Structures are given as C-alpha cells and as structure tokens.
Amino acid sequence: MAETVYVLCTVTALLCTALLARGYARSRSRLLFWSALCFGGLTVNNALVFVDLIMVPEVSLFTIRNATGVASVALLLIGVIYDGRGPR
C-alpha cells in the first residue's frame, strides 16, 4: 500500500511540474517558471522517497532526500522574492 502512495505522490508532482511548465511556456510568467522548478525538485524528492524506502531500504538516502526538498522550496522562495518586487 505504501508503494502505491509513494508512486502516486511522484506522479502528482510530475503532473504539476508539467502543467506549470506549460503555463510558463504560454504566458512567460517568471513565477510559473520558479514554481515549475520547485515542483520538478519535489518530483525528484518523491522519487527518492520511493527508492529509499522501497527499492533499497538497506541504504539511507535521508540526507539526499531532505536536501532536494529544501533546495526545491528554496527555489520557490527565491522566485517569490526575486519576482515579487512588483513592476519595475
């Protein structure tokens, strides 16, 4: 059952990444770009959860998983700060 949840979370994050990237391609809104990067990283993070807990449970990927999650959220934070200044 846990395997199904991990796979569905990864697929959902991948779908969000694709939709955000498509929105960015159409509108060129930089916040959509940063959001797509964030969700791309979260997709990798979710995939690493599956690999860590299901495929190779004898190897701990805890640090790498947390690093990808923090980096993903940091990308979104950078985008919000950088693009949230208003009109120039």
C-alpha positions as CSV (number, residue, x, y, z in Angstrom):
1,M,0.0,0.0,0.0
2,A,2.8,2.4,0.8
3,E,4.4,1.8,-2.5
4,T,1.2,3.0,-4.3
5,V,1.1,6.2,-2.2
6,Y,4.7,7.0,-3.0
7,V,4.2,6.4,-6.7
8,L,1.0,8.5,-6.8
9,C,2.8,11.3,-5.0
10,T,5.6,11.2,-7.5
11,V,3.2,11.2,-10.5
12,T,1.2,14.0,-9.0
13,A,4.3,16.2,-8.5
14,L,5.3,15.4,-12.1
15,L,1.9,16.3,-13.4
16,C,2.1,19.6,-11.5
17,T,5.6,20.2,-12.9
18,A,4.3,19.6,-16.5
19,L,1.3,21.9,-16.0
20,L,3.3,24.7,-14.5
21,A,5.9,24.4,-17.3
22,R,3.2,24.5,-19.9
23,G,1.7,27.6,-18.3
24,Y,5.1,29.2,-18.3
25,A,5.6,28.4,-21.9
26,R,2.3,30.1,-22.8
27,S,2.5,33.2,-20.6
28,R,6.2,33.7,-19.8
29,S,5.3,34.5,-16.2
30,R,8.5,34.1,-14.2
31,L,6.7,32.9,-11.1
32,L,5.4,30.0,-13.1
33,F,9.0,29.2,-14.1
34,W,10.2,29.2,-10.4
35,S,7.1,27.1,-9.4
36,A,7.9,24.5,-12.1
37,L,11.4,24.3,-10.9
38,C,10.2,23.8,-7.4
39,F,7.8,21.0,-8.3
40,G,10.5,19.4,-10.5
41,G,12.6,19.2,-7.4
42,L,9.7,17.9,-5.4
43,T,9.2,15.2,-8.0
44,V,12.8,14.1,-7.6
45,N,12.3,14.2,-3.8
46,N,9.2,11.9,-4.0
47,A,11.1,9.6,-6.3
48,L,13.9,9.4,-3.9
49,V,11.5,8.5,-1.1
50,F,10.3,5.6,-3.1
51,V,13.9,4.5,-3.9
52,D,15.0,4.9,-0.3
53,L,12.1,3.2,1.5
54,I,11.0,0.6,-1.1
55,M,13.8,-0.3,-3.5
56,V,16.9,-0.1,-1.4
57,P,15.9,0.1,2.3
58,E,19.3,-1.0,3.4
59,V,20.8,2.3,2.2
60,S,19.8,5.5,3.8
61,L,19.1,8.4,1.4
62,F,17.7,10.6,4.2
63,T,20.1,13.4,3.8
64,I,19.8,13.5,0.0
65,R,16.0,13.4,0.2
66,N,16.0,16.3,2.7
67,A,18.5,18.3,0.6
68,T,16.3,18.0,-2.5
69,G,13.3,19.1,-0.6
70,V,15.0,22.1,0.9
71,A,16.5,23.1,-2.4
72,S,13.1,22.9,-4.1
73,V,11.4,25.1,-1.6
74,A,14.4,27.5,-1.7
75,L,14.0,27.8,-5.4
76,L,10.4,28.8,-5.0
77,L,11.3,31.2,-2.2
78,I,14.0,32.8,-4.4
79,G,11.4,33.2,-7.2
80,V,8.9,34.8,-4.9
81,I,11.4,37.2,-3.5
82,Y,13.0,38.0,-6.9
83,D,9.8,38.4,-8.8
84,G,7.6,39.7,-6.0
85,R,9.1,43.2,-6.1
86,G,6.3,44.5,-8.3
87,P,6.6,46.4,-11.6
88,R,9.9,47.8,-12.5
